[in-house]
């Protein structure tokens, strides 16, 4: 099946990589047909419903070629990208053509169509039937300030979700610096079994409170230092973590290295976020990718996608 991804615009490269590493999580073959700006076209045989997991994507569409034969009601939506304008006229033109191809037997339903034909109007026109629509407003509703236990250092939920997918996880995930549970909340909401560790008791209690608030039941959260990670958990499928930084952190350079050594021993796959570049290869990791994420004028995060061979 040929799929069109309408990617988030705030960090297009990270959005692309999230899609690719999610495919790799399930060992699925894929072929990138086109990648330009917020548009990514991929051919793959994976169940497209898995892309409901994405954090940095608006929609996933089934690529529609010249002929669009439908059953049921339909609506046409046009999203202009770049300098393109005039979506109402284009919507009508496409809808008229679809009606013609279907012998004028279809009914339009703009509110609850059985088929949404979504058109991305860029340098050329990309037309597809919506398979997955990701409500980005849901991520906004789960921002740290809306949780029962708040801490300002927690990642935005959309980026937490992206880290999970970059970790190539299928079933279970560990955050050894779990804090208030931002990453674990997003993991739990997509049905993963979650494990967390934090050195501060108040964070552990706050994390549990937040997980309970979102109805996540399948979790194990423990208090302790990542230096002793192997004594709390056995081998875990994947790790995704945002390493603490700033004046409040209890980490120093030596503990960084010890922590990453323990992570290396615990899982074969990891996505680690830091506030600086780090030589993970000296630990033994294979660095599959590194992406910079600019948070604001004075803070850039470094996202590492790692394999523990």
Secondary structure, DSSP 4 states (H G I P E B T S, - for coil): -EEEEEE-SSSHHHHHHHHHHHHHHTT--EEEEEEETTEEEEEE-S-GGGGGG-SSEEEEEEE--S-----S-EEEEEEE-TT---HHHHHHHHHHHHHHHTTT---B-SSS-SEEEEEEESSSEEEEEEEEE--HHHHHHTSGGGSSS--TTSPPHHHHHHHHHHTT-SSEEEETT-TT-HHHHHHHHTT-EEEEEES-HHHHHHHHHHHHHTT--SEEEEES-GGGHHHH----SEEEEE---STT----HHHHHHHHHHHHHH-SEEEEEESS---GGGTT-EEEEEEEEEEETTEEEEEEEEE--
